[in-house]
Each structure stands twice: as structure tokens, then as C-alpha cells.
């Protein structure tokens, strides 16, 4: 099945929103996964969906599996070998994934997302508005930036349902359920994010997502909650919506972070604790300052 470019939808919204569409990537979006029969359809959907966001989004798969590598290359992805890992299960370290991607990418934004997350053209609309605001200095050009958001859980996503952004939004509206503000499944960062200075947290396990937001706030980075303008569909499979909680090494990050920091306030790492939130305006996506609850103080 040939991908229908979700970027084609931008032609319909460019007259409404102040967006200049270019043909070079503004985001390098990367992930990794372990191939299993249960997850085949899920991963196939992701391969299709992320490829449909090109050329403005360049997808990258980290894998050492030959079959997964070949399939990703055939679907228009770039492929990198798994680098630094931790635990006996060889789980990738997040910061090295970002640093490896930066070596092959020139995009102004980079993002890790879980391999079961799907996006629509409003990812691009949101990021174009963000880059415009950075260019005009409405958002700091020098401060490291982290954008996160809540996901929408949808069971048994079919390939036919993700052919266009319209179909995906309809699917999410009729069958989806917005997940907790505790969960973060994508992390969009600026190129100047100081990954070299961070501990070796691993993906797909407890605590690393809330640590990301808490740490960014602690360091006074720019943090943005994009939930209102960026649909992130989580493909719920038989593993459920709390898959990382059931891994044998699920305490790796919490143990590491306990040793690294004297005080770590996970509740300050919720999506709703980001300093800014996105919202549709008349001509663009707006990034508005949020009035925060005291629990959000890191």
C-alpha cells in the first residue's frame, strides 16, 4: 500500500495557519523495537505512518536485526545500529540515541518516540509554528527546549485507519482515550539539548519520562506541553497501556536516579507541569505561558 503523505494535508491548512512548508526535514524522529509476531502489525503501522510524514520528518530506526533493518529501509527510513545499552536485556540508553542521531542529521529538532506512537500532520503544524516563534525570539533561541504531551490510547489500530490525518483524528475521536498526564511517549528537543551531561537512563522503563520533564524544569529549560495541538496515537496491543511496568528490569531508572539526585520530585514531571502549552490560534499554533500548581515546582 502506497503511503498517502500526511504532509499533503498542509496544503489545506496553510491558508488558515501561517505556515511555510519546506522540503527539508525540520524533525528527525527516531525509535527502536524488538520484533515479535504480536507487535508486527503495530510496527508496520509505525513504519507506514512515520514515512508518510516525510520530507519534513525524517524517521530513523535503531536496530541490529537484519530483517527489521531491511524492512525499515524499504519503507523510506534511515537505520542506525544500537549503540550503548544497559541491563542484561540490552536496553538502549536514551542520551546516546540522541547523540548518535545528531551525527547524521541537520534538522533543528530531534525526537525519540516509542515505537507504537503514530502522528498526524498537526505534528508538523505545531513544529512549524514553534520554529517561527523561535526565529522571532518569542521563544528563546538559546535556551534548550523540550516538548512533550499526552498520548491517546486506541485499541487494535488498522492500517486502513491511518491512511490520512483526517482518518486518524476521526479514529482518535471515536475510539481513543486520552491517557494520564503522568505518561510521556515522545520527547522533542532542540539541537543544543545537553545530552552529554545526563545520566544513562534507558527507554521503555519506569521514571525516565517524568525525570526528563522534571530535569528540564530544574535546569530552567523551555518546556512545552503540546497535547492540545499534537495528536499522538498509542497503539494499544495485548501488552496493554502500562507495558514498561512489567519488564524484569523496570526499576533500573528509579535506582539510577535515586543514586544520582538527592531529591527528585516526579510529580513535577507531568505533562501539565510544562511551563508552556500549545493552543490553536487564528493564524498559527500559539505557545502560552501556563499558571502552574505548586506541585510543579521542581
DRENDO-1510 file (C-alpha; in Angstrom, 1 decimal, always signed):
<recs>
REC; n; res; u; v; w
REC; 1; UNK; +0.0; +0.0; +0.0 .
REC; 2; UNK; +1.5; +3.3; -1.1 .
REC; 3; UNK; +1.6; +5.9; +1.7 .
REC; 4; UNK; -0.6; +9.0; +1.4 .
REC; 5; UNK; +1.6; +11.8; +2.6 .
REC; 6; UNK; +0.2; +13.4; +5.7 .
REC; 7; UNK; +2.2; +16.4; +4.7 .
REC; 8; UNK; -0.2; +16.9; +1.8 .
REC; 9; UNK; -2.8; +17.9; +4.4 .
REC; 10; UNK; -0.6; +21.0; +5.0 .
REC; 11; UNK; -1.8; +22.4; +1.6 .
REC; 12; UNK; -5.3; +22.6; +3.1 .
REC; 13; UNK; -4.3; +24.3; +6.4 .
REC; 14; UNK; -1.6; +26.6; +5.1 .
REC; 15; UNK; -4.2; +29.2; +4.1 .
REC; 16; UNK; -5.6; +29.1; +7.7 .
REC; 17; UNK; -2.3; +28.9; +9.6 .
REC; 18; UNK; +0.8; +31.0; +8.9 .
REC; 19; UNK; +3.0; +28.1; +7.8 .
REC; 20; UNK; +5.8; +28.0; +5.2 .
REC; 21; UNK; +6.3; +24.4; +4.1 .
REC; 22; UNK; +9.8; +23.5; +3.0 .
REC; 23; UNK; +11.2; +20.2; +1.6 .
REC; 24; UNK; +13.9; +19.7; +4.2 .
REC; 25; UNK; +13.4; +17.9; +7.5 .
REC; 26; UNK; +12.6; +20.0; +10.5 .
REC; 27; UNK; +12.5; +17.0; +12.8 .
REC; 28; UNK; +14.5; +13.8; +13.0 .
REC; 29; UNK; +12.2; +11.2; +14.7 .
REC; 30; UNK; +13.7; +8.0; +16.0 .
REC; 31; UNK; +12.8; +4.9; +17.8 .
REC; 32; UNK; +13.7; +1.2; +18.4 .
REC; 33; UNK; +11.8; -2.0; +19.0 .
REC; 34; UNK; +12.1; -5.7; +19.4 .
REC; 35; UNK; +10.3; -7.5; +16.6 .
REC; 36; UNK; +7.7; -10.0; +17.8 .
REC; 37; UNK; +4.7; -11.6; +16.0 .
REC; 38; UNK; +2.3; -9.8; +18.4 .
REC; 39; UNK; +3.7; -6.4; +17.6 .
REC; 40; UNK; +4.2; -6.9; +13.8 .
REC; 41; UNK; +1.0; -5.0; +12.8 .
REC; 42; UNK; +1.8; -2.3; +15.3 .
REC; 43; UNK; +5.3; -1.7; +14.0 .
REC; 44; UNK; +4.2; -2.0; +10.4 .
REC; 45; UNK; +1.7; +0.8; +11.1 .
REC; 46; UNK; +4.5; +2.9; +12.6 .
REC; 47; UNK; +6.8; +2.3; +9.6 .
REC; 48; UNK; +4.0; +3.4; +7.3 .
REC; 49; UNK; +2.9; +6.4; +9.4 .
REC; 50; UNK; +6.2; +8.0; +10.0 .
REC; 51; UNK; +7.3; +7.6; +6.4 .
REC; 52; UNK; +4.1; +9.5; +5.4 .
REC; 53; UNK; +5.4; +12.5; +7.3 .
REC; 54; UNK; +8.4; +12.9; +5.0 .
REC; 55; UNK; +10.2; +15.0; +3.9 .
REC; 56; UNK; +9.6; +17.3; +6.8 .
REC; 57; UNK; +10.1; +14.5; +9.3 .
REC; 58; UNK; +12.9; +12.0; +8.8 .
REC; 59; UNK; +12.3; +8.7; +10.6 .
REC; 60; UNK; +15.2; +6.6; +12.0 .
REC; 61; UNK; +15.1; +3.1; +13.4 .
REC; 62; UNK; +17.8; +1.8; +15.8 .
REC; 63; UNK; +18.2; -1.9; +15.3 .
REC; 64; UNK; +20.7; -4.7; +15.0 .
REC; 65; UNK; +18.1; -7.0; +13.5 .
REC; 66; UNK; +18.7; -7.6; +9.7 .
REC; 67; UNK; +15.1; -8.2; +8.9 .
REC; 68; UNK; +13.9; -5.1; +10.7 .
REC; 69; UNK; +16.7; -3.1; +9.1 .
REC; 70; UNK; +15.7; -4.2; +5.6 .
REC; 71; UNK; +12.0; -3.5; +6.1 .
REC; 72; UNK; +12.7; -0.1; +7.5 .
REC; 73; UNK; +14.9; +0.8; +4.6 .
REC; 74; UNK; +12.3; -0.3; +2.2 .
REC; 75; UNK; +9.8; +1.9; +3.9 .
REC; 76; UNK; +12.0; +5.0; +3.5 .
REC; 77; UNK; +13.5; +5.1; +6.9 .
REC; 78; UNK; +17.1; +5.6; +7.9 .
REC; 79; UNK; +18.7; +2.9; +10.1 .
REC; 80; UNK; +21.3; +3.1; +12.8 .
REC; 81; UNK; +22.8; +0.2; +14.8 .
REC; 82; UNK; +22.0; +0.0; +18.5 .
REC; 83; UNK; +24.8; +1.8; +20.4 .
REC; 84; UNK; +25.2; +1.9; +24.2 .
REC; 85; UNK; +22.9; -0.3; +26.2 .
REC; 86; UNK; +22.3; -1.2; +29.8 .
REC; 87; UNK; +21.0; -4.2; +31.8 .
REC; 88; UNK; +21.3; -7.8; +30.6 .
REC; 89; UNK; +18.4; -7.1; +28.3 .
REC; 90; UNK; +20.5; -4.6; +26.3 .
REC; 91; UNK; +18.1; -1.7; +26.5 .
REC; 92; UNK; +19.3; +1.4; +24.7 .
REC; 93; UNK; +20.4; +4.5; +26.7 .
REC; 94; UNK; +18.4; +7.5; +25.7 .
REC; 95; UNK; +21.1; +10.1; +25.6 .
REC; 96; UNK; +23.4; +8.1; +23.3 .
REC; 97; UNK; +20.5; +7.7; +20.9 .
REC; 98; UNK; +20.1; +11.5; +20.6 .
REC; 99; UNK; +23.9; +11.9; +20.2 .
REC; 100; UNK; +24.1; +9.3; +17.5 .
REC; 101; UNK; +21.2; +10.8; +15.6 .
REC; 102; UNK; +22.8; +14.3; +15.7 .
REC; 103; UNK; +25.8; +12.9; +13.8 .
REC; 104; UNK; +23.6; +12.0; +10.8 .
REC; 105; UNK; +21.0; +14.8; +11.0 .
REC; 106; UNK; +21.0; +18.5; +10.4 .
REC; 107; UNK; +17.3; +19.1; +11.4 .
REC; 108; UNK; +16.7; +21.8; +14.1 .
REC; 109; UNK; +14.6; +19.4; +16.2 .
REC; 110; UNK; +15.1; +15.8; +17.3 .
REC; 111; UNK; +12.8; +13.4; +19.0 .
REC; 112; UNK; +12.6; +10.0; +20.5 .
REC; 113; UNK; +9.2; +8.4; +20.5 .
REC; 114; UNK; +8.0; +5.0; +21.5 .
REC; 115; UNK; +7.7; +2.6; +18.6 .
REC; 116; UNK; +3.9; +2.3; +19.0 .
REC; 117; UNK; +3.2; +6.0; +18.6 .
REC; 118; UNK; +1.6; +7.4; +15.5 .
REC; 119; UNK; +1.3; +11.1; +14.4 .
REC; 120; UNK; -0.6; +13.3; +12.0 .
REC; 121; UNK; +0.1; +16.4; +10.1 .
REC; 122; UNK; -0.6; +18.5; +13.2 .
REC; 123; UNK; +2.8; +17.4; +14.4 .
REC; 124; UNK; +4.3; +19.4; +11.5 .
REC; 125; UNK; +1.9; +22.3; +12.0 .
REC; 126; UNK; +2.9; +22.6; +15.7 .
REC; 127; UNK; +6.6; +22.4; +15.0 .
REC; 128; UNK; +6.5; +24.9; +12.1 .
REC; 129; UNK; +4.8; +27.4; +14.5 .
REC; 130; UNK; +7.4; +26.6; +17.2 .
REC; 131; UNK; +10.3; +27.3; +14.8 .
REC; 132; UNK; +8.6; +30.5; +13.7 .
REC; 133; UNK; +8.3; +31.6; +17.3 .
REC; 134; UNK; +12.0; +30.7; +17.9 .
REC; 135; UNK; +13.0; +32.6; +14.8 .
REC; 136; UNK; +11.2; +35.7; +16.0 .
REC; 137; UNK; +12.5; +35.2; +19.6 .
REC; 138; UNK; +9.0; +34.7; +21.1 .
REC; 139; UNK; +10.6; +31.6; +22.4 .
REC; 140; UNK; +14.2; +31.7; +23.4 .
REC; 141; UNK; +16.7; +30.8; +20.6 .
REC; 142; UNK; +19.4; +29.9; +23.1 .
REC; 143; UNK; +17.6; +28.0; +25.9 .
REC; 144; UNK; +17.4; +24.2; +25.4 .
REC; 145; UNK; +13.9; +23.2; +24.6 .
REC; 146; UNK; +11.8; +20.1; +25.5 .
REC; 147; UNK; +8.3; +19.5; +24.0 .
REC; 148; UNK; +6.1; +16.6; +25.4 .
REC; 149; UNK; +2.4; +15.8; +25.5 .
REC; 150; UNK; -0.2; +13.3; +26.5 .
REC; 151; UNK; -1.0; +10.3; +24.2 .
REC; 152; UNK; -4.4; +9.0; +23.1 .
REC; 153; UNK; -4.8; +5.2; +23.5 .
REC; 154; UNK; -6.5; +3.4; +20.7 .
REC; 155; UNK; -7.0; -0.4; +20.6 .
REC; 156; UNK; -6.4; -2.5; +17.5 .
REC; 157; UNK; -5.4; +0.2; +15.1 .
REC; 158; UNK; -5.8; -1.0; +11.5 .
REC; 159; UNK; -3.6; +0.2; +8.6 .
REC; 160; UNK; -6.7; +1.4; +6.8 .
REC; 161; UNK; -7.5; +3.8; +9.7 .
REC; 162; UNK; -4.2; +5.7; +9.4 .
REC; 163; UNK; -4.1; +6.5; +5.7 .
REC; 164; UNK; -4.8; +10.2; +6.2 .
REC; 165; UNK; -4.7; +12.7; +9.1 .
REC; 166; UNK; -8.4; +13.1; +8.8 .
REC; 167; UNK; -9.0; +9.3; +9.3 .
REC; 168; UNK; -6.6; +9.3; +12.3 .
REC; 169; UNK; -8.3; +12.2; +14.0 .
REC; 170; UNK; -11.7; +10.5; +13.4 .
REC; 171; UNK; -10.4; +7.3; +14.8 .
REC; 172; UNK; -9.0; +9.0; +17.9 .
REC; 173; UNK; -12.2; +10.9; +18.5 .
REC; 174; UNK; -14.5; +7.9; +18.2 .
REC; 175; UNK; -12.3; +5.1; +19.7 .
REC; 176; UNK; -9.5; +6.9; +21.6 .
REC; 177; UNK; -9.0; +7.8; +25.2 .
REC; 178; UNK; -6.6; +10.5; +26.4 .
REC; 179; UNK; -4.1; +8.9; +28.7 .
REC; 180; UNK; -2.8; +10.2; +32.1 .
REC; 181; UNK; -0.6; +13.3; +32.4 .
REC; 182; UNK; +2.0; +11.0; +34.0 .
REC; 183; UNK; +2.7; +9.3; +30.7 .
REC; 184; UNK; +5.0; +10.8; +28.1 .
REC; 185; UNK; +5.9; +8.9; +24.9 .
REC; 186; UNK; +7.7; +11.5; +22.8 .
REC; 187; UNK; +10.4; +14.0; +23.6 .
REC; 188; UNK; +11.0; +16.7; +21.0 .
REC; 189; UNK; +14.2; +18.6; +21.8 .
REC; 190; UNK; +16.4; +21.4; +20.3 .
REC; 191; UNK; +19.8; +20.5; +19.0 .
REC; 192; UNK; +21.5; +22.3; +21.9 .
REC; 193; UNK; +20.0; +20.0; +24.5 .
REC; 194; UNK; +23.0; +19.0; +26.7 .
REC; 195; UNK; +22.6; +15.2; +26.4 .
REC; 196; UNK; +26.3; +14.6; +27.3 .
REC; 197; UNK; +25.7; +15.8; +30.9 .
REC; 198; UNK; +22.8; +13.4; +31.8 .
REC; 199; UNK; +22.7; +10.0; +33.5 .
REC; 200; UNK; +22.3; +6.8; +31.5 .
REC; 201; UNK; +18.5; +6.4; +31.7 .
REC; 202; UNK; +17.1; +3.7; +29.4 .
REC; 203; UNK; +14.0; +3.8; +27.3 .
REC; 204; UNK; +10.8; +1.9; +28.0 .
REC; 205; UNK; +11.2; +1.6; +31.7 .
REC; 206; UNK; +9.8; +3.4; +34.7 .
REC; 207; UNK; +10.7; +7.0; +35.6 .
REC; 208; UNK; +12.7; +8.2; +32.6 .
REC; 209; UNK; +9.8; +10.2; +31.1 .
REC; 210; UNK; +8.9; +12.2; +34.3 .
REC; 211; UNK; +12.6; +12.6; +35.1 .
REC; 212; UNK; +13.0; +14.3; +31.6 .
REC; 213; UNK; +10.4; +16.9; +32.4 .
REC; 214; UNK; +11.5; +17.4; +36.0 .
REC; 215; UNK; +15.1; +17.8; +35.0 .
REC; 216; UNK; +14.4; +20.3; +32.2 .
REC; 217; UNK; +12.4; +22.4; +34.7 .
REC; 218; UNK; +15.1; +22.1; +37.3 .
REC; 219; UNK; +17.6; +23.4; +34.8 .
REC; 220; UNK; +15.2; +26.1; +33.6 .
REC; 221; UNK; +14.9; +24.9; +30.1 .
REC; 222; UNK; +11.9; +25.8; +27.9 .
REC; 223; UNK; +9.3; +23.1; +28.4 .
REC; 224; UNK; +6.1; +22.9; +26.3 .
REC; 225; UNK; +3.0; +20.7; +26.6 .
REC; 226; UNK; +1.7; +20.1; +23.0 .
REC; 227; UNK; -1.3; +17.9; +24.0 .
REC; 228; UNK; -3.9; +20.4; +22.6 .
REC; 229; UNK; -2.4; +20.6; +19.1 .
REC; 230; UNK; -0.4; +17.4; +18.6 .
REC; 231; UNK; -2.2; +14.1; +18.4 .
REC; 232; UNK; +0.0; +11.2; +19.5 .
REC; 233; UNK; -1.9; +7.9; +19.0 .
REC; 234; UNK; -0.7; +5.0; +21.1 .
REC; 235; UNK; -1.5; +1.6; +19.5 .
REC; 236; UNK; -2.7; -0.4; +22.4 .
REC; 237; UNK; -2.0; -4.1; +21.9 .
REC; 238; UNK; -2.3; -7.2; +24.1 .
REC; 239; UNK; +0.5; -5.8; +26.3 .
REC; 240; UNK; -1.8; -3.1; +27.5 .
REC; 241; UNK; -1.1; +0.6; +28.3 .
REC; 242; UNK; +1.5; +0.0; +31.1 .
REC; 243; UNK; +3.9; -2.3; +29.3 .
REC; 244; UNK; +7.0; -0.8; +30.8 .
REC; 245; UNK; +5.8; -1.5; +34.3 .
REC; 246; UNK; +6.0; -5.3; +33.8 .
REC; 247; UNK; +9.6; -5.6; +32.5 .
REC; 248; UNK; +12.1; -7.6; +34.7 .
REC; 249; UNK; +14.4; -4.6; +34.8 .
REC; 250; UNK; +11.7; -2.0; +35.3 .
REC; 251; UNK; +13.4; -0.5; +38.3 .
REC; 252; UNK; +16.7; +0.3; +36.6 .
REC; 253; UNK; +16.0; +4.0; +36.1 .
REC; 254; UNK; +14.5; +4.6; +39.5 .
REC; 255; UNK; +17.5; +3.0; +41.1 .
REC; 256; UNK; +20.0; +5.0; +39.0 .
REC; 257; UNK; +18.2; +8.3; +39.5 .
REC; 258; UNK; +18.0; +7.7; +43.3 .
REC; 259; UNK; +21.8; +7.5; +43.4 .
REC; 260; UNK; +22.2; +10.5; +41.1 .
REC; 261; UNK; +20.0; +13.0; +42.7 .
REC; 262; UNK; +19.5; +13.8; +46.4 .
REC; 263; UNK; +15.9; +14.9; +45.6 .
REC; 264; UNK; +13.8; +14.0; +42.7 .
REC; 265; UNK; +10.2; +15.2; +42.5 .
REC; 266; UNK; +8.5; +13.0; +39.9 .
REC; 267; UNK; +5.1; +14.8; +40.3 .
REC; 268; UNK; +6.8; +17.9; +38.8 .
REC; 269; UNK; +7.5; +15.9; +35.7 .
REC; 270; UNK; +3.9; +15.6; +34.5 .
REC; 271; UNK; +2.9; +17.0; +31.1 .
REC; 272; UNK; +0.7; +19.6; +32.9 .
REC; 273; UNK; +3.8; +20.9; +34.6 .
REC; 274; UNK; +5.4; +22.2; +31.4 .
REC; 275; UNK; +5.9; +26.0; +31.6 .
REC; 276; UNK; +4.1; +26.5; +28.2 .
REC; 277; UNK; +1.2; +24.8; +26.5 .
REC; 278; UNK; +0.2; +24.9; +22.8 .
REC; 279; UNK; -3.2; +26.0; +21.5 .
REC; 280; UNK; -4.6; +26.8; +18.1 .
REC; 281; UNK; -4.9; +30.5; +17.3 .
REC; 282; UNK; -6.4; +32.2; +14.3 .
REC; 283; UNK; -3.2; +32.1; +12.2 .
REC; 284; UNK; -0.9; +29.7; +13.9 .
REC; 285; UNK; -0.3; +27.5; +16.9 .
REC; 286; UNK; +0.2; +29.6; +20.0 .
REC; 287; UNK; +2.5; +28.8; +22.9 .
REC; 288; UNK; +1.1; +30.3; +26.0 .
REC; 289; UNK; +2.5; +30.6; +29.5 .
REC; 290; UNK; +0.9; +28.3; +32.0 .
REC; 291; UNK; -0.1; +29.1; +35.5 .
REC; 292; UNK; +1.4; +26.2; +37.4 .
REC; 293; UNK; +0.3; +24.4; +40.5 .
REC; 294; UNK; +2.8; +24.5; +43.3 .
REC; 295; UNK; +3.4; +20.7; +42.9 .
REC; 296; UNK; +5.0; +21.5; +39.6 .
REC; 297; UNK; +7.9; +23.3; +41.3 .
REC; 298; UNK; +10.9; +21.0; +40.8 .
</recs>
